[in-house]
Each structure stands twice: as C-alpha cells, then as structure tokens.
Amino acid sequence: MPLLLAGLSSLAFGVADFVGGFVTRRAAAITVVWGGQVVGLAAVAAVAPAFSSGFAADPSLLWGAGAGAAGSLGLVVFYHALATTRISVAAPVAAVVGTALPVLFGVAIGERPAPIAWAGMLLAIPAVVSLSASRRDSGPVVRAAWLGAIAGAAFACFGILISRTGSDSGMWPLVAARVASVITLGVGALAWGRPVIAPRVHWPLITVSALLDIAGNVLFLVAVRRELLSLVAVIMSLYPATTLALARIVLGERLTGRQWVGVTLAAGAVVLIALG
C-alpha cells in the first residue's frame, strides 16, 4: 500500500507540475506558486482535523515549516524552468537529483539500500550528462539542467524534512509547510517587486495545480511514514514521466537522440534504485 500511495503521489505531482509550468508561461513563477500555496493551505487546513485527534504544537511543525520553505522555493525554480527552458530536460534532472539526495540521507541515518540501488545512483550520473549535453540550443539545455538540479535539491530537502515529522502529528506539518511557504514567497515577491496575486484568468489552472500538489503531498507523507524514505522518494520521483508525456502531447516538445538516451538512463536509474 505505501508504494501504491507513492505512485499516486508521483502521478499527482506530474500533472500538477505540467499545469503549473504551463501557467507560468503567462505569469511570473513566484506569483503562480504563491497562489497555489494559498489554495493548498486552505485545502490541507480543511482536511487536517480528520487525520488527528487534535492540534498539538511539537517539533513536527518546525520540520513541516522548513520543508514548506524549501519546497516552495524549489517550485518557483522548477516552474520557471518548465516555462522558459526544455521540460524534457529540466524534469528528469530534477527527478534524478531529488531521488539521489534522499537515498543518501537515508543511508546516513542507517537505511541500507541494496547494491542494485547504488548501481542506479551511478547510472544517474551519465543520465544527467546526456540530458544536459546537446549540440542544438546548448545554452537553453544546460540552463534547463542546472535549474532542474537546483529544483531537485530543494524537493529533496522537502522530502527529507517532512519525513522527520511524527505520525501522531497527522497532516498538521503540511499546514505548517503551507503557512511557511505563503510567508516566504509573499515576502520574496514583494522584495523583488513582483505581483503577489495572479490575474483572475489564471486562477482556475492555479487551483487545479495546487489541489493536485497538495494531494501529492498528503499521499507522500502517508507513504513515507509507512515505508523507507529512500524507497518512497524514488517511486514518487517518477513524476517526470507524466510531465514529459503531457509536454509531448500538449506542447509537441521533441527530444534529440542524445536526450532520449538521457531520459532512458534516468528512468533506468530510478527503476534500479526502486528495486534496491
């Protein structure tokens, strides 16, 4: 069951990221993400009481707040990458980085992946190189890879921090995460002179993306409390498959031969880590 929840989390994140990236082609990334965090806060605050007997202030809320700050910044970078660079490069790189770091953290706290998982992490290295290397549009491709890596590191921080919350805290850490992200992004938008509230025309898609994102967060949190972080994080990181499929269908985005190799290697890396 935990791995099924992780898979559903992956699907929700994949669609949410595509929709969010699509909206960011028409509005500032920080504005889109801030709006999504507000919607997500309202949604998770409404359902949180159903997952616990009551609200309690404990360290789990601090872990959640830290996760929210990291995750929201990662989303801003990721949506910006999806809107301005190659989705087919940024998404897989973010997944590989976002997978490897939680696995390494899991090892550091005592989890022991099998040798096949280590083979997957080694395979991830040429995957990133292949995805970021291209003779055509090399500048945008390399930029997409770098932005994807930064976003992946931020997503890894979210997963690691939220996994430290106690199961008795229910969904309240996600409420704390959304509060922290709304504050962080609101201050950031004002400091950079960007609008905080998106135009009304963008709110339907922002809402769809936000609800899918918070659903993915809830599914991930339930899964990671029942299974190893190193395994759940890898299954969840399959989300680029959905994002790439939508990019191909909706936007007609194509890959070069070398980038197809990179996508294949990245998928193989994720599978090997999952099998471990």
C-alpha positions as CSV (number, residue, x, y, z in Angstrom):
1,M,0.0,0.0,0.0
2,P,2.7,2.6,0.8
3,L,4.3,2.1,-2.6
4,L,0.9,2.5,-4.3
5,L,0.4,5.7,-2.4
6,A,3.9,6.8,-3.6
7,G,2.9,6.0,-7.2
8,L,-0.3,8.0,-6.9
9,S,1.7,10.9,-5.4
10,S,4.0,10.7,-8.4
11,L,1.1,11.0,-10.8
12,A,-0.4,13.9,-8.9
13,F,2.9,15.8,-8.9
14,G,3.5,15.1,-12.6
15,V,0.2,16.7,-13.7
16,A,0.5,19.5,-11.1
17,D,3.9,20.4,-12.4
18,F,2.9,20.5,-16.0
19,V,-0.2,22.6,-15.3
20,G,1.9,25.0,-13.0
21,G,4.6,25.3,-15.6
22,F,2.0,26.0,-18.3
23,V,0.5,28.8,-16.3
24,T,4.0,30.2,-15.6
25,R,4.4,30.8,-19.4
26,R,1.8,33.6,-18.8
27,A,2.6,34.8,-15.3
28,A,5.6,35.1,-13.0
29,A,6.6,31.8,-11.4
30,I,6.6,33.2,-7.9
31,T,3.1,34.6,-8.4
32,V,1.8,31.3,-9.6
33,V,3.4,29.3,-6.8
34,W,2.3,31.8,-4.1
35,G,-1.3,31.5,-5.4
36,G,-1.0,27.7,-5.4
37,Q,0.3,27.6,-1.8
38,V,-2.6,29.7,-0.6
39,V,-5.1,27.3,-2.2
40,G,-3.1,24.4,-0.9
41,L,-3.1,25.9,2.6
42,A,-6.9,26.2,2.6
43,A,-7.3,22.7,1.3
44,V,-5.0,21.0,3.8
45,A,-6.2,23.0,6.7
46,A,-9.8,21.8,5.9
47,V,-8.8,18.1,6.0
48,A,-6.1,18.1,8.7
49,P,-8.5,17.7,11.6
50,A,-9.7,14.4,10.1
51,F,-6.2,12.9,10.3
52,S,-5.5,13.6,14.0
53,S,-7.4,13.9,17.3
54,G,-6.3,17.5,17.8
55,F,-3.8,20.2,17.1
56,A,-0.5,20.0,19.0
57,A,2.5,22.3,18.8
58,D,5.5,20.0,18.6
59,P,8.8,19.7,16.6
60,S,6.9,18.2,13.7
61,L,5.5,21.6,12.9
62,L,9.0,23.0,12.7
63,W,10.1,20.2,10.3
64,G,7.0,21.0,8.3
65,A,7.7,24.7,8.1
66,G,11.3,24.0,7.0
67,A,10.0,21.6,4.4
68,G,7.5,24.2,3.1
69,A,10.1,26.9,2.7
70,A,12.4,24.6,0.8
71,G,9.7,23.1,-1.3
72,S,8.1,26.4,-2.3
73,L,11.5,27.8,-3.5
74,G,12.0,24.6,-5.4
75,L,8.7,25.0,-7.1
76,V,9.5,28.6,-8.2
77,V,12.7,27.5,-9.8
78,F,11.1,24.4,-11.3
79,Y,8.1,26.2,-12.8
80,H,10.4,28.9,-14.1
81,A,12.5,26.1,-15.8
82,L,9.4,24.4,-17.2
83,A,8.1,27.8,-18.6
84,T,11.4,29.1,-20.1
85,T,13.5,26.1,-20.9
86,R,13.1,22.5,-22.0
87,I,10.6,20.5,-19.9
88,S,12.1,17.3,-21.3
89,V,15.5,18.2,-19.7
90,A,14.5,20.0,-16.5
91,A,12.0,17.5,-15.3
92,P,14.3,14.3,-15.5
93,V,17.3,16.1,-14.0
94,A,15.1,17.4,-11.1
95,A,13.9,13.8,-10.6
96,V,17.4,12.3,-10.5
97,V,18.8,14.9,-8.0
98,G,15.6,14.7,-6.0
99,T,15.9,10.9,-5.8
100,A,19.6,10.6,-5.0
101,L,19.8,13.0,-2.1
102,P,17.0,11.4,0.0
103,V,18.6,8.0,-0.7
104,L,22.0,9.3,0.5
105,F,20.3,10.8,3.6
106,G,18.6,7.5,4.3
107,V,22.0,5.8,4.2
108,A,23.3,8.4,6.6
109,I,20.6,7.7,9.2
110,G,21.0,3.9,8.9
111,E,19.0,2.8,5.9
112,R,20.8,0.3,3.8
113,P,19.8,0.2,0.1
114,A,20.9,-3.0,-1.8
115,P,23.8,-2.9,-4.3
116,I,21.4,-2.5,-7.2
117,A,20.2,0.8,-5.7
118,W,23.8,2.0,-5.7
119,A,24.1,0.9,-9.4
120,G,21.0,3.1,-10.1
121,M,22.7,6.2,-8.5
122,L,25.8,5.6,-10.6
123,L,23.7,5.3,-13.7
124,A,22.1,8.7,-12.8
125,I,25.4,10.4,-13.5
126,P,25.6,9.7,-17.3
127,A,21.8,10.4,-17.4
128,V,22.3,13.9,-16.2
129,V,25.2,14.4,-18.6
130,S,23.3,13.1,-21.6
131,L,20.3,15.3,-20.8
132,S,22.3,18.4,-20.4
133,A,24.5,17.9,-23.4
134,S,23.2,18.9,-26.8
135,R,24.6,20.4,-30.0
136,R,21.5,22.3,-30.6
137,D,20.3,25.1,-28.3
138,S,23.1,24.1,-25.9
139,G,22.6,27.2,-23.8
140,P,19.0,26.6,-23.0
141,V,19.6,22.9,-22.5
142,V,22.4,23.4,-20.0
143,R,20.3,26.1,-18.2
144,A,17.4,23.7,-18.0
145,A,19.7,21.1,-16.5
146,W,21.1,23.5,-13.9
147,L,17.6,24.8,-12.9
148,G,16.3,21.2,-12.7
149,A,19.2,20.3,-10.4
150,I,18.5,23.2,-8.1
151,A,14.8,22.4,-8.0
152,G,15.6,18.7,-7.4
153,A,17.8,19.6,-4.4
154,A,15.0,21.8,-3.0
155,F,12.5,19.0,-3.5
156,A,14.9,16.6,-1.8
157,C,15.1,18.9,1.2
158,F,11.3,18.9,1.4
159,G,11.1,15.2,1.3
160,I,13.8,14.7,3.9
161,L,12.4,17.3,6.3
162,I,8.8,16.2,6.1
163,S,9.8,12.6,6.7
164,R,11.1,13.6,10.1
165,T,7.6,14.5,11.3
166,G,5.9,12.2,13.7
167,S,2.9,10.1,12.6
168,D,0.9,11.4,15.6
169,S,1.0,14.9,14.2
170,G,-1.3,14.0,11.3
171,M,-1.4,16.5,8.5
172,W,-0.6,19.5,10.6
173,P,3.1,19.5,9.4
174,L,1.7,20.1,5.9
175,V,-0.4,23.0,7.2
176,A,2.8,24.5,8.8
177,A,4.6,23.9,5.5
178,R,2.0,25.9,3.5
179,V,2.0,28.7,6.1
180,A,5.8,28.9,5.8
181,S,5.7,28.9,2.0
182,V,3.0,31.5,1.8
183,I,5.0,33.8,4.0
184,T,8.4,33.0,2.3
185,L,7.1,33.6,-1.2
186,G,5.0,36.6,-0.2
187,V,8.0,38.4,1.2
188,G,10.1,37.3,-1.7
189,A,7.6,38.6,-4.3
190,L,7.4,42.0,-2.5
191,A,11.1,42.2,-2.2
192,W,11.7,41.5,-5.9
193,G,8.9,43.9,-7.0
194,R,6.8,41.1,-8.4
195,P,3.0,40.9,-8.1
196,V,1.8,38.6,-5.4
197,I,-1.7,37.9,-6.7
198,A,-2.1,36.5,-10.2
199,P,-4.7,37.9,-12.6
200,R,-8.1,36.3,-12.3
201,V,-7.9,34.5,-15.6
202,H,-5.0,32.3,-14.3
203,W,-6.7,31.1,-11.1
204,P,-8.6,28.1,-12.5
205,L,-5.4,26.4,-13.6
206,I,-3.5,27.6,-10.5
207,T,-6.2,25.9,-8.4
208,V,-6.0,22.7,-10.3
209,S,-2.3,22.6,-9.9
210,A,-2.5,23.5,-6.2
211,L,-5.0,20.8,-5.4
212,L,-3.0,18.1,-7.2
213,D,0.1,19.3,-5.5
214,I,-1.4,19.1,-2.0
215,A,-2.9,15.7,-2.8
216,G,0.6,14.6,-3.8
217,N,2.0,15.9,-0.5
218,V,-0.6,14.1,1.5
219,L,-0.1,10.8,-0.3
220,F,3.7,11.2,0.1
221,L,3.5,11.9,3.8
222,V,1.3,8.9,4.5
223,A,3.6,6.7,2.4
224,V,6.9,7.9,3.9
225,R,5.5,7.2,7.4
226,R,5.0,3.6,6.5
227,E,8.0,2.8,4.3
228,L,11.7,3.7,3.9
229,L,12.3,7.3,2.7
230,S,14.9,6.0,0.2
231,L,12.2,3.8,-1.4
232,V,9.2,6.1,-1.3
233,A,11.2,9.1,-2.6
234,V,12.3,7.1,-5.6
235,I,8.8,5.9,-6.6
236,M,7.5,9.4,-6.1
237,S,10.2,10.8,-8.4
238,L,8.7,9.0,-11.4
239,Y,6.6,12.1,-11.8
240,P,8.5,13.4,-14.9
241,A,7.1,10.6,-16.9
242,T,3.7,12.2,-16.6
243,T,5.1,15.7,-17.1
244,L,7.1,14.7,-20.2
245,A,4.1,12.8,-21.7
246,L,1.9,16.0,-21.3
247,A,4.7,18.1,-22.8
248,R,4.8,15.8,-25.8
249,I,1.1,15.7,-26.3
250,V,0.1,19.3,-25.5
251,L,3.2,21.3,-26.5
252,G,4.7,18.9,-29.1
253,E,8.1,19.1,-27.5
254,R,10.7,16.8,-29.0
255,L,13.9,15.3,-27.8
256,T,17.2,14.9,-29.6
257,G,18.7,11.4,-29.8
258,R,21.2,12.1,-27.1
259,Q,18.5,13.4,-24.8
260,W,16.4,10.3,-25.4
261,V,19.4,8.4,-24.2
262,G,19.5,10.6,-21.1
263,V,15.8,10.1,-20.4
264,T,16.2,6.3,-20.8
265,L,19.2,6.3,-18.4
266,A,17.3,8.5,-15.9
267,A,14.3,6.1,-16.0
268,G,16.7,3.1,-15.6
269,A,18.4,4.8,-12.7
270,V,15.1,5.4,-10.9
271,V,13.9,1.8,-11.5
272,L,17.2,0.3,-10.2
273,I,17.1,2.5,-7.1
274,A,13.5,1.4,-6.5
275,L,14.4,-2.3,-6.9
276,G,17.1,-1.8,-4.3
